[in-house]
Amino acid sequence: MTPDDFQRVKEIFSRVIRLQPEDRESFLHHVCGDDSTTYREVRSLLKHHHQDKTVIDQPDEGELDGETKSPSKVEPYLVRADTWKESRDLLHRRLTIVATVLAIISAASMIRLIHYNNPALGYGVRLFSTFIGLMVAWQLHRSREISFRWLRIAELVIVANIALFELVLYFRSIPYFAALGKVETVISFNSWHYLAWTMLIIVYGMFMPNTWKRAASILVPLSLVPLAAAVLLRSIDPQFAQILDRDEGGQPFLAPIAAAGIAIYAARKLQDARAMASEARRLGQYRLTRLIGDGGMGKVYEAEHLLLKRACAVKYIRPDRSDDARLLRRFEREVRATAKLTHPHTIEVYDYGQTKEGLFYFAMEYLPGMNLQQLVRSSGPLPPGRAVHFLVQVCDALTEAHGARLIHRDIKPANIFASQRGGIYDFTKLLDFGVVRESEPSMSLSGKMVAGTPSYMSPEQATRPEAIDARSDLYSVGSVGYFLLCGRPPFVASSPMQVMQAVVEQTPEPLSVHRPDVPADLEAVLMRCLAKDPDDRFPSARILCEELQKCQSAGDWTRADAETWWQTQDSIVTSQNQAGSNTRVAEDTETPLRTSLD
């Protein structure tokens, strides 16, 4: 594709993803016309984008201008539950119950009072309230897939229906009985008025799943309505005012306000209880304790084996995605690819299974520390000796993977983890084999699918994904080395498509342009890794490892150096761990177009 073709595909894709899914196909046909190449490229991007394993990774803001930035703050809550799904289902069930019960009660009261010929009983408003209740209940029973937004609207309709019913009866009944001089009836109705609002507030606060802030925003105004109604009616009906003045028991106007306070407190406690229940939930033999990664494909939790009491990380597919056959194949491929590798610098998989509810998961070792992207952002570009230290360990891990005919295809700083293992600091782990493929295209499940991160993928990975071999990973290793030393990848641009275009067409600037103190021998090794033609790169990860080890001018990075660095950075590491940044899978914070855990 020419540069103009790249630009056209990028512009159309950026417009299409803003449309509703049902409108995209017609828009594509209209814009592309007879240009089948552009149509095919955009459709391919959309396909991978919908699979949540998008081939286009958006460079982060720090990469766009060549600067590094501090890692974003993440609230250190123990567990953030699957709130959207669980809360939606709970709200749906409870609204269905409330709407049905209220409709039945309203209908029964109307039937019971129909033989009374009393205008104060409000037959019209009872009929209207019954109709609204039945309609809402019917809609809730009819559909099980109502969105969270519409459930909240249904909730407000139910509350408004009850409030309107109460207010209409209040303003009809009190003046009617006051005009007849029925003092006891008026006082009784007025007391029931406050009691009804108090019950409504209590039931809403304790029965509807809410955050305490949302509950407060609804219940505080609601608690003032009965008092405002009484004051208004007192000002327009002198007889009612006179009767209230004779009521020696006083008006219970504080009851709804007190109920609102109790209900808000209850909502807060119930919210905490739901979070604790999520925190304590189990998955197979594992107790999930802390959410440490979240993405479109699944979630990753810090967990503990119930019998061994061993800390680990558990990754599972979202329940709403568990019927996606392609996604399940990729999930299984990641597990099997990782499980067959035994090198100490590759993430270790302990277990794989499926719960009785159909939830697929696998357990892997838990790693304290941070990935190299976070490390560079927190402390800046690395000393050459330390960069070589990390790259050598990555090459060791790739030597085994390539020997097993596995190509990683997504080597990048976010997938390389600096940890502490057995008293050894800066112990490297290679993560995320989610887009791994067999080196023989005929055996690949995704041989023709462009996959990876544009800033670190090889030229052939972008143009001929079905023809890549192990040398593609070596290009990515060179890009990682470039990032570690310069604080930026070899190419930066304002969009993923422009990055991919640069990777294919442009020669990266020498590292010394951005960092003059980079040793010449190390620069030569990394620039050879970044050669456009795979034949111009090193033939294997083993040879690359040997060449990196020969870079004597880079200096040594000893265990003592690593231990000293981590001890001086203890506060940063603690902050990273508390923020849940120590994920072992591809926690890709670079991109809004690609999920971070696939």
N, C-alpha and C positions, 0 to 999 in steps of 0.2 A: 504493500500500500504506500502511496505517496504521502508526503506531509499534509497535503490538502485533504486527502482521504481520511487520515488520522483525525484531523481537526473536525471534519464533517461528522464522523462517527461519534466523536466525543460530544459535540454539541447536541446531536440528536438524542444520544443516550441520556445526557443530563436533563433534557426536556421530558423524555418518556417516563423516567422513574418518578417524576412529580405527578404523573397522571394516575387515575384510578386504574387498577388492573384490567377492568373490562373495556376501558377506552384506549388502551395502548396499541392493540393490533390495528384498529382502523386508522389511528394517527400515523403509525409506521407506514402503512400502505400509502397514505396520502402524502407524506413527506418524501418517502424514498422513490415512489413512482416505479420506474423501470430499472432503477439502480439496485439490482439484486445483490451485489457485493456489500453495499452499505447496509441493506436490510438484513442480510445474513449475519454480519458482524454485530449489529445492534441486538439482534435476537439472541445471539450467543452470549453477549454480556448480560442480557436480561435473564437468560436461563440460569447462569451461574449465580447471578445476584439473588434470584428467588430461592436457589438451593442453599443460600446462606454460606456458601463457600466461594464467594465471588473472587474472580481472578484479578480484579482491580482493587488495589489497596490505595486509599487516599493518603498521601504524605501528611504527616502531622505539621502543625503550624511551625514548630521549630525547624523542620526540615525544609520548609518552603523558603526561608530566608537564610538558611545555613547556620542558624543559631541553635543552641541547646536550651532547654527549659526544664524547670523542676517538675517532677511528677505531680499529677493532679491529686488533690486531696480527696480521700474517700472516707466517708463516715465509718468509724470503727465499730459498727454494730455487730453483734455476734452472728446473727443470721438474718438475712432479708428473705422472707419466705416467698413462695410463688404467689404473691398477693393478688395479681390480676385474676388468676384462675380460681384460686381457693375462695377469695372474697366474692367473686362473681357468682360462683355456685352457691355459696352460703346465702348471699343476698337474694338470689333467685328463689331458693327454697323458702326463705322466711317471708318474702313478699307474697309468694303464692299462698302461703298459709294465712297471712294477715288479710289479704284481699278477699280470700274465700270466706273466712270466718266473719269478717265485717259485712260482706254482702248477705250472708245467711242471717246474721243478727238483724240487719236493717230490714230485710224482707219479712222476717218473722214478726218484728215489732209493728211493721206496717199492717200486716194481716191481723194481728191481735187488736189493733186500735181502730180498724176500719169501721166497726159498728158504732163508734163514738162520733157524734156529729159535733165536733169541737174544732174550730179553725185554729186554735192555738197549738194543736198537735202537729201541724205542718205536714199534711199528707203529700203535698207537692215536693217538698224538699226531701222527704223520706223516699219518695219514688225516684227522684233524681239521684240521690246518694246510692240507692240500691242499684240503679242502672250503671252508674260509674264503677261501683265495686265489682259488679258482675262482668263488665267489659274488661277491666284490668285483670281480674282473676282468669278469665277465659284466654286472654292473650298470653298470660304467664304459663298457663297449663298447655297452651297450644304449641309454644316454641321453647326449646331447651337451649337455643343458641343465641339468646338476646344479648346484645353488647352491654358492657358495664355502664356505658353512658345512658342507654335507654332504661336500664334497670333503675338507675338513680332518678331518672325522670318519672318512672312509675312510682317510685318511693315517694317523691314529692307530690304526685297526683293523689296518692292515698292519704297522705297527711293533710293536704289541702282539702280533700273531700270530707274528712272527719271534722276539720276545723270549720269549714263552711256550714256543715250540717249543725254543729253545735251553736255557732253564732246565729244562724237563722232562727233556730228554735228559741234561743235566748231572747232575741229581739222581738219575737212573736208572742212567746208565752208570758213573759214578765209583764208587759203593758196590759195584756188581756186580763190576767188575774188581778193585777193592781187596780184596774178599773172596776172590777167586781168587788174590791175590798177584801179579798181573800189573803190576809196577812200571812198566815202560816204557809200557804201554798207558795207565795212569792218568796218568802225567806228560804223555804225548802228548795225551790228552783234555783235560787241564787247560790246556795251552798253546793248543790249538785253541779252547778256551772263550774265552780272552782275545782270540785272533785274530778269532773270529767277531764279538764285540762291537765290536772296533776297526773291522772292515770295515763293520758296520752303521752306526756313527757317521759314518765318512768318507763313505759313499755317501749317507746321509740329508742331511748338511750340504751336500754339493756338488750333489746332484741335485734336491732339493726346493726350490722357490722360497720363500724365507723372509726376514723381517727378521732381523738378527743377534740381536736381543733374544729373539725367539720361538725361534730356533734354540738359543740358550743355555738358555732355560727348559726345553727338552726334552733337549738333549744332556748338560748337566751332570749331572742326576739319572741319565740313562741310562749315563753313563760310570762311575758308582759301583756299578751293579748287579752286574757280574761280580766285583768285589772283595767286595761284601757276600755274594754267593752262595758264594764260596770260603771266606770266614770262617765263615759259617753251617754249611757242610758239614764244615769242619774241626772245628768244635765238637761236632758230633753223630756224627761217624764217626772214631774213634781210628785205624783202619787208614789212612785217607786222610791224617790228620795225620802219621802216621809216615812214609808214603811221601814227602810233601812235604818233610819234614825231611831226607830223603836226597837230594833233588834239588839237586845242586850248581850247576846253572845258574840257580837262583832263579826267582821267579815274575814274569812280565811284567805286573804289575798296573798299572803306570804307562802302559802302551800305550793303553788306552781313554781315560784322562784326557788324555793328550797328543793323541790323535785328536780329542777333543772341542774342545780349544783350536784345533787346525788347522781343523776343520770350521766353527767359529764365525767364525774369521777369513775363511775362504773364503766363507761366507754373506754377510759384510759386503762383501767385494770384489765378489761377484756381484750383490748388491743395487745397489752403486754403478755397476757395468757396465751393468745394465739401465736405470738412470736416465740414464746417458750415452748409451745407445743411443736412448732416447726423446728426449733433448735434441737429438740429431743427426738425428732423423728428418726426412724431407722430405715436402712436400705440393705436388705439381705442381712449379712453378718456385721454390718457397720452402723455405728451411731454417728449421724451427721451433726457436727458441732458448730461449724462456721462456714458461711458462704464466702468463697475466696475468688470466684470467677463466674461470669455470666455471659452468655452469648445466645445467638439465634438457634444454634444447634442444641446446646445443653448447658448444664451448670456444673461447677466444680466446687466440692465442699471439702474442708478439712474434716477428717473423720477419725474414728477410733474403732479398731476391731474389737468386737464385744468379748471375745475369749482371750485373745493375745494381748489386749490393751496396748496395741501398737498404733501409733499415729500414722495416718496415711492420707492420701487425697483420693476422693471418689468423684469420677466424672460420669454423668448419665445424660441420656437424651431426654429432652423435654417431653412430657406426656403427650402434648398436642402435636408432636412431630414423630411419634413412635410408629405411625403407619406409613411413613415415607420410606419406601423400599430402597431408594438410592442412598438416602442418608444413612440407613441402617447398614448398608454394604460398606459405606465409607467408614462408619464407626467400627465395624468389625474388622475392616482392613487395618485401621490404626492399631487396634488391640493386637492382632496377629503379627503385624509387622514389628511392633515394639517388643512383643513377648519372645520372638525368636532371636532377639539381640541380647547379648549378655555382657557387653563391654561396660566397665564401671562408669564410663562417661556418657552412657545412654540411660535415659530414665527407665527405671525398672517397674514392670507391671506385675502385680501380685495375683490379681484375681479378675475374673470376668463372669458375668452372669445376668440373669433376668429374674425379676421379682414375680410373684404370683399375679401382680397387677399388670404385668407386661412391660415393666420399666427396664431398659437395658442399661447396664453400668459396667465400669471396670475400676479397679482400685490400683493405685500406684504409690510409689514412695513419696513421702512428704518432705519437701526441701525448704529449710529456712534460708533466707538470703534474698537475692533480687536478680532479675535478668539483666543482661548486659545493656539493654536499652535504658533501663532505669538507673543502672550504675553510672553510665556516662552522663545521663541527665543530672544526676545528683552531685557528681564530683568532677565532671568535665572530661575531656579527652584523656586517654590513659598513657602512661609511660610506655615507650616501645617494648621494653622487656615484659611488661605485664600483658600487653596486647598479644605478643608472641606466645606467652604462657597459655592464654585462653585458646588461641587458634590451634596450637599444637594438640591440645586435648580434644578439640572438635574434630581435627583430622584423624586422631586415633579412633574416635567413635565412628567416623565415616568410613574408615578403612574396613571395619567389620561389616557395616551396613552394605557397602559396595561389594564386599566379598560375598554377601548373601544375596546379591543381585537386587538390592533395594536402593532406589534413588529418593532422597528426602524431598527435594523440590521446594522446600520452604525454609532454607537456612537464612536466618536473620537474627539481629541482636535480641529481639523479644523471645526467640526460641532457644536461646543459650543462657543457661542459668548458672550464676556464680553462687556457690553454696559452701557450707562447712560440713564436712563428713569425717567422722572419726578423728577429730582434732586437726584435720587438714583444711586450711582456708583456701579460698579461690578454687575449690574443687568444681570442675565444670560438668554440667549435665546438658546433653542435647535433648530437646523436647519436641513434642508435636509431630508425630508421624502420620497426621491425619490426611495428608495429600501424597503420601508415599506411593510409589508405583514400582512394579517389576521392571528391570532393565530391558526385558524383551517385550516390545510393544504388543505382541500377540497375547501376552499374558496379563496385560494391564486392563483394569476396569475403567481407567480414565486416560488412556494413552493419548487421545486427541483433545483432551480438555486442558486449556491453558489454566494453570494453577500456580499460586505463589504470590509474592509481594513484589510489585514492579520495581521498587528501589533496589531490590537485591536479587532479582531473577536474571538469568542469563539471556543473551539475545536469542538463542535458539529456543529457549523456553517460551518466549513471546511469539516467535514466528513459526517454529516447527515443533510443537510440544510432543508430537508422536515420535520424534527422532532423537530426543535427548538421551544422553548417557551420563555416567558418573561425573564427567568433567563439567557438567552443568552445575553440580553442587560446588565444585571448586571455584567457579566464578562467584558464586554466592559467598563462599568463604572469603574471597578477596574483597568483596563489597563490605562484608562485616568488618574485616581488618581496616578498611578505609574509614568506616564509621568510628571504630574504636580509637583511631589515631587522630582523626580530624573533627569528630563530633557531628559528622554529616555523611550521608551515603555519597557515592560517586556522582549521582545525578539528582538534582532537585528541580522541581517545576511546580506549576500551579494546579496540575491535574494528573491523575494516574495515567491517562492516555499520553500526555506529553512526556512523562517519565519513561513509559515504555518506548515511545518513539526515540527518545534520547539514547536509551540502552541499545536499541537496534542500530542507530545511525551515527552516534557521536562517540568520539574517543574521550574517556575520562581525563580530567586534568591530573597531572602528577600530584602525589600526596604533598610534596614539598611546596607546592603553590599555596596550600592552606596551612601547612605546618613545616617550616624550614628545617626544624631539628630532626626530622625523620631520617634515620640512617639510610644511606644509599642502597645497601644490600637488601634491607627489608622492603624498601620502596620498589626495588626491581622485582622481588618475589611477588608482591601483591599486584603490581601492574601486569605481570605476566598472567596472573590468575584472571585479570580483567580483559584479556585478549578477546576480540570478537570471534575469532576462529577457534573452535575447541582444540584443533591440532596445535595451536600455538601455546596452549596452556600446559601445565604439568600433566603427565599421563595418568596419575593416580593420587589419591589422598595420602598414601604412604610416602611417596616421593615429595609431595608438597610439605609434609610433616618434617622430612629430613632437611629440606631446604630451609625451612623456618628455623630449625634448630641450629643451622650453620650461621645464622645472622648474629654473629658474636658482637657486632657493634651496637646491637639493640640493648645489650646489657642483660644481666640475669635478674630474674624476679624470684626470690627465694621464699621458702615457707615462712621465714621470720618476717620478711617484708609484708607478705600477705596477712599474717596474724596481726602485725602492728597496724596495718591499714584498717582492718575490720574492727579492731578494738577502739581506734580513734573515731570510727564512723558508727559506733554502737547506737547512738541516738537515731541516726538515719535508718539503720537496719530495723530498729524497733518500730519506728514510724511506718516503714514499708510493710512489716509483718502485720501490724495492727490494722493497716489499711487494706489488707488482703491482697497486696501486690505480689506476694510470693507464690504465684500460681505456677504449676509445673507444666501446664499445657500452653498452647499458643495464645497467651493473653495479649492480643494485638491491640495496643492502645493507639495505633497509628491511623486507624481507618474507620470511617463511618459506613463504608460500603461493604465491608467484610466483617463477619461476626468474629468475636475475639477468641472463641473457644473451638472453632472447627478444625 
